[in-house]
Amino acid sequence: MPTSSTPLVLVSGSGRSGTSSLAGTLKRLGLHVPQPEVKASETNPRGFYEPQWVIDFHKRHLKELALFNIDSRPAAVDIVARHVGTGVPTGELHEWLSGQLAEYDQVADQIVVKDPHAFWFAQVWEVVSAELGADLRWLTALRHPAEVVGSRDIAYLSSQSEELRLTKETSNVAGWVHAALLTEQAGRGSKRSFVRYADLLADWRAALTPVQQQLALEFNADLAATDHHPVDDFIEPSMRKSQLTWDDVRTPDWLRDMAEEVWQLLGVLTTTPHDVDTLARLDDIHEDYRTRYADAVALTFDHTKAESTLAGRQARDAQRATVQQLRRDLEKARRAPEPTVGGREAAAILRRAVVRRVTRR
């Protein structure tokens, strides 16, 4: 175990907000990313800089709880809290992180862990870090919600129908608001910093100067100097492929206005991460979001119930069709000439399959 508190920088923020660029920059500035990392992909050819174990950890638990990465439902918070209360996520993270700290005490003084899902399990990270003597520090990448929604559309929805894309745009904006509010809340009790993605791409040295100060980090470069650094070969303005505005996003006016205000308020936190007035306003918006979400759920009650009924009916119809086809296959097999030994075994398997499907009806 390390003899002193190891700085552990947790890079979070909504997906497609520049978290990979931020984590990749920190790695080149001397921070250590726990190995192995998630491999680069077509949607992110420059790399994710995410520890594979951490990504699997968060995704596995979110999948078990039937939650989305940026789930817009306020109830999702309580669902995660109940799951955390079982102690299972805490135990798993404690085992993994203790091994990392013991190993990296020999090779690195500072660790960076990037995962856009981390805010869901902020309490787990806080508890485990305190138990193991790690100094947890939150670093949040900020990107305008219209650009995030556009980037997600390009990466994940390009092959989907126009109707689905229209629905998902509103859902993604709501998810951005919810994730932004939860991520901000997650870091209130720790050292933290916020950085705009556009600022990082425009001038990474200037963008990371306040980050270095606010998080008390040591970099392998003098940010005031202009000497060539590996980050110069990694960060470039062309990485900002989506530069959309609200004119390009179709979403209710109230949700657009709410998202825009959250974006502006988070911008204030780039210079004063714990500004009291800003935090109070964000709390007010959070409460307003919960109220409006509850109203939306009530408004769509009939639609949701009807869709659920239709889905159940379609599933039953599909099951009946399958059973009927199996019965026809069985009847055909019975009328066929006496099968060989192998044929009798196949017929027996078919009969058992039909019996199982019928009994499950």
C-alpha positions, 0 to 999 in steps of 0.5 A, a space after each residue: 500500500 502507498 505510504 501517503 495519499 495517492 492522488 486519484 483523479 476520476 474523470 467523469 462527465 456525460 459521454 461524448 463530452 471529451 472525457 477521452 481527450 481529457 484522460 488521454 492528455 493527463 496520461 501524456 502529462 505523466 498520470 498513470 491509467 490502470 491497465 489494461 485499457 479499453 481499445 480504440 474503436 471506430 467511434 473513438 479511434 484516438 483511444 478511450 483511456 479507460 481502465 477495462 476493469 472499471 468500465 466492466 464494473 460500472 456497466 455490469 452493475 448498471 445492466 443488472 439494475 436495468 439503467 442506462 448510461 445517462 438515464 434521465 429517470 430521477 428514480 434511478 438514483 434511489 435504485 442505485 442507492 439501494 444496490 450500493 446498500 448491499 455492499 457488493 459494489 463497494 467490496 468489488 471496487 475495494 478489492 480492485 483499487 487496493 491492488 492498483 494502489 499497491 502496484 502503482 506505488 512502485 511506478 506512479 505517483 498519480 493515477 487517472 481513472 476515466 469513466 463517464 458512468 462513475 457518477 452513479 457510484 460516487 458514494 462507492 468511490 468516496 468510501 473506498 478511496 477513504 478506506 484505502 488512503 487514496 486522495 479522490 479528486 473529480 475532474 469533469 469534462 464539459 461540452 455544450 448539450 446540443 453538441 453532445 446530443 449531435 455527437 451521440 446521434 452521429 456515433 450511435 443513431 445514424 442508421 436508425 429511423 427518423 422517428 426514433 432519432 427525434 425521440 432520442 434527441 429529447 431523451 438525450 437532452 434530458 439525460 444530459 441534464 440529469 447526468 450533469 446535475 448528478 456529476 456536479 453533486 458527486 464531487 462537492 465533498 472533494 477536490 474538483 475541477 471542470 474544463 470545457 472541451 472546446 477550451 481543451 482543444 483550443 489551448 490545452 495548456 491554458 485550459 489545464 492551468 486552473 485544473 492543475 492548481 485546483 486539483 494540486 497535480 504535478 505534470 511533466 510539463 511547464 504549462 507556461 512554456 511553449 516547448 513541444 510536448 506529446 500532447 501537441 500531437 494528440 490534441 487538435 481542434 479537428 477532434 471537435 466534429 460536432 459543432 451543433 447549436 440548439 437550432 439543430 436539436 428538436 426538444 421542448 423549449 423548457 428542456 432546452 432552456 433548462 439545459 442551457 442554464 445548467 451549461 452556463 452555471 457549470 461554466 462558472 464552476 470552471 473558475 470557482 468549483 464550489 461557488 455557493 450561489 451557483 450550487 444553490 441555483 443548480 439545486 433549484 434546477 434539480 428539484 424543478 427537473 424532478 417535478 417536471 419529469 414526474 409530470 411528464 410520466 403522469 401525462 404519458 400514463 395511458 401511452 405507456 400502459 397501452 405500449 406495454 399491453 401491446 408488447 405483451 400481446 405481441 410476445 404471446 402471439 409470437 409464442 403461440 406461433 412458435 408452439 403451433 409450428 412445433 406441433 406441426 413439425 411433431 405431427 409431420 415427424 409422427 406420420 413419417 416412415 419409421 426412423 432410423 436409430 438416429 432419427 428416433 433420437 431426433 424425434 424424441 428431442 423434438 417431442 420434448 421441446 414441444 412439451 416444454 414450450 406448451 407447458 410454458 404457455 
